[in-house]
């Protein structure tokens, strides 16, 4: 799942080296945290959250029966307001 998120995010950000994905995978849940450069947060969030929502939809489809969540966090691991 981490590879999929990287594959979707790195081409659209200006600093792909700053992309970091942390995952916790369980039997029925996959939780991912995405960190990007501060300047790229607007790109990932997109117009009214559309880009981030689209990435989440693709992730959910790829997760199959498991529930997949993706949160955009800052470099300190704190959640951003959506």
C-alpha positions as protocol buffer text, in pm:
chain_id: "A"
residue {
  index: 1
  type: UNK
  ca { x: 0 y: 0 z: 0 }
}
residue {
  index: 2
  type: UNK
  ca { x: 285 y: 238 z: 75 }
}
residue {
  index: 3
  type: UNK
  ca { x: 421 y: 188 z: -275 }
}
residue {
  index: 4
  type: UNK
  ca { x: 81 y: 266 z: -429 }
}
residue {
  index: 5
  type: UNK
  ca { x: 51 y: 593 z: -236 }
}
residue {
  index: 6
  type: UNK
  ca { x: 406 y: 693 z: -334 }
}
residue {
  index: 7
  type: UNK
  ca { x: 329 y: 607 z: -698 }
}
residue {
  index: 8
  type: UNK
  ca { x: 24 y: 835 z: -690 }
}
residue {
  index: 9
  type: UNK
  ca { x: 176 y: 1125 z: -495 }
}
residue {
  index: 10
  type: UNK
  ca { x: 536 y: 1164 z: -614 }
}
residue {
  index: 11
  type: UNK
  ca { x: 453 y: 1268 z: -974 }
}
residue {
  index: 12
  type: UNK
  ca { x: 227 y: 1555 z: -863 }
}
residue {
  index: 13
  type: UNK
  ca { x: 444 y: 1717 z: -596 }
}
residue {
  index: 14
  type: UNK
  ca { x: 735 y: 1952 z: -657 }
}
residue {
  index: 15
  type: UNK
  ca { x: 960 y: 1778 z: -401 }
}
residue {
  index: 16
  type: UNK
  ca { x: 919 y: 1398 z: -436 }
}
residue {
  index: 17
  type: UNK
  ca { x: 1215 y: 1338 z: -202 }
}
residue {
  index: 18
  type: UNK
  ca { x: 1013 y: 1483 z: 87 }
}
residue {
  index: 19
  type: UNK
  ca { x: 730 y: 1231 z: 46 }
}
residue {
  index: 20
  type: UNK
  ca { x: 708 y: 989 z: 336 }
}
residue {
  index: 21
  type: UNK
  ca { x: 446 y: 719 z: 396 }
}
residue {
  index: 22
  type: UNK
  ca { x: 408 y: 533 z: 723 }
}
residue {
  index: 23
  type: UNK
  ca { x: 176 y: 232 z: 732 }
}
residue {
  index: 24
  type: UNK
  ca { x: 23 y: 13 z: 997 }
}
residue {
  index: 25
  type: UNK
  ca { x: -137 y: -294 z: 846 }
}
residue {
  index: 26
  type: UNK
  ca { x: -368 y: -521 z: 1037 }
}
residue {
  index: 27
  type: UNK
  ca { x: -583 y: -812 z: 937 }
}
residue {
  index: 28
  type: UNK
  ca { x: -883 y: -593 z: 857 }
}
residue {
  index: 29
  type: UNK
  ca { x: -741 y: -238 z: 853 }
}
residue {
  index: 30
  type: UNK
  ca { x: -465 y: -47 z: 674 }
}
residue {
  index: 31
  type: UNK
  ca { x: -382 y: 294 z: 820 }
}
residue {
  index: 32
  type: UNK
  ca { x: -140 y: 521 z: 632 }
}
residue {
  index: 33
  type: UNK
  ca { x: 6 y: 859 z: 717 }
}
residue {
  index: 34
  type: UNK
  ca { x: 136 y: 1077 z: 435 }
}
residue {
  index: 35
  type: UNK
  ca { x: 394 y: 1352 z: 485 }
}
residue {
  index: 36
  type: UNK
  ca { x: 485 y: 1593 z: 205 }
}
residue {
  index: 37
  type: UNK
  ca { x: 682 y: 1917 z: 191 }
}
residue {
  index: 38
  type: UNK
  ca { x: 488 y: 2214 z: 332 }
}
residue {
  index: 39
  type: UNK
  ca { x: 471 y: 2374 z: -13 }
}
residue {
  index: 40
  type: UNK
  ca { x: 311 y: 2060 z: -159 }
}
residue {
  index: 41
  type: UNK
  ca { x: 23 y: 2030 z: 87 }
}
residue {
  index: 42
  type: UNK
  ca { x: -203 y: 2245 z: -130 }
}
residue {
  index: 43
  type: UNK
  ca { x: -128 y: 2024 z: -431 }
}
residue {
  index: 44
  type: UNK
  ca { x: -221 y: 1707 z: -241 }
}
residue {
  index: 45
  type: UNK
  ca { x: -534 y: 1855 z: -88 }
}
residue {
  index: 46
  type: UNK
  ca { x: -639 y: 1992 z: -427 }
}
residue {
  index: 47
  type: UNK
  ca { x: -955 y: 2191 z: -488 }
}
residue {
  index: 48
  type: UNK
  ca { x: -1171 y: 2140 z: -178 }
}
residue {
  index: 49
  type: UNK
  ca { x: -990 y: 1815 z: -98 }
}
residue {
  index: 50
  type: UNK
  ca { x: -1061 y: 1646 z: -431 }
}
residue {
  index: 51
  type: UNK
  ca { x: -709 y: 1518 z: -495 }
}
residue {
  index: 52
  type: UNK
  ca { x: -672 y: 1369 z: -148 }
}
residue {
  index: 53
  type: UNK
  ca { x: -1020 y: 1218 z: -173 }
}
residue {
  index: 54
  type: UNK
  ca { x: -933 y: 1061 z: -511 }
}
residue {
  index: 55
  type: UNK
  ca { x: -615 y: 907 z: -367 }
}
residue {
  index: 56
  type: UNK
  ca { x: -819 y: 769 z: -77 }
}
residue {
  index: 57
  type: UNK
  ca { x: -1073 y: 618 z: -317 }
}
residue {
  index: 58
  type: UNK
  ca { x: -801 y: 440 z: -515 }
}
residue {
  index: 59
  type: UNK
  ca { x: -645 y: 317 z: -192 }
}
residue {
  index: 60
  type: UNK
  ca { x: -979 y: 183 z: -69 }
}
residue {
  index: 61
  type: UNK
  ca { x: -1034 y: -1 z: -394 }
}
residue {
  index: 62
  type: UNK
  ca { x: -687 y: -156 z: -376 }
}
residue {
  index: 63
  type: UNK
  ca { x: -734 y: -262 z: -14 }
}
residue {
  index: 64
  type: UNK
  ca { x: -1010 y: -506 z: -106 }
}
residue {
  index: 65
  type: UNK
  ca { x: -1195 y: -629 z: 202 }
}
residue {
  index: 66
  type: UNK
  ca { x: -975 y: -434 z: 440 }
}
residue {
  index: 67
  type: UNK
  ca { x: -1063 y: -80 z: 542 }
}
residue {
  index: 68
  type: UNK
  ca { x: -800 y: 167 z: 425 }
}
residue {
  index: 69
  type: UNK
  ca { x: -744 y: 513 z: 570 }
}
residue {
  index: 70
  type: UNK
  ca { x: -500 y: 782 z: 457 }
}
residue {
  index: 71
  type: UNK
  ca { x: -424 y: 1089 z: 665 }
}
residue {
  index: 72
  type: UNK
  ca { x: -216 y: 1388 z: 561 }
}
residue {
  index: 73
  type: UNK
  ca { x: 8 y: 1481 z: 854 }
}
residue {
  index: 74
  type: UNK
  ca { x: 280 y: 1739 z: 900 }
}
residue {
  index: 75
  type: UNK
  ca { x: 646 y: 1653 z: 949 }
}
residue {
  index: 76
  type: UNK
  ca { x: 588 y: 1621 z: 1326 }
}
residue {
  index: 77
  type: UNK
  ca { x: 317 y: 1358 z: 1281 }
}
residue {
  index: 78
  type: UNK
  ca { x: 35 y: 1595 z: 1371 }
}
residue {
  index: 79
  type: UNK
  ca { x: -286 y: 1581 z: 1171 }
}
residue {
  index: 80
  type: UNK
  ca { x: -367 y: 1870 z: 941 }
}
residue {
  index: 81
  type: UNK
  ca { x: -713 y: 2022 z: 944 }
}
residue {
  index: 82
  type: UNK
  ca { x: -911 y: 1917 z: 637 }
}
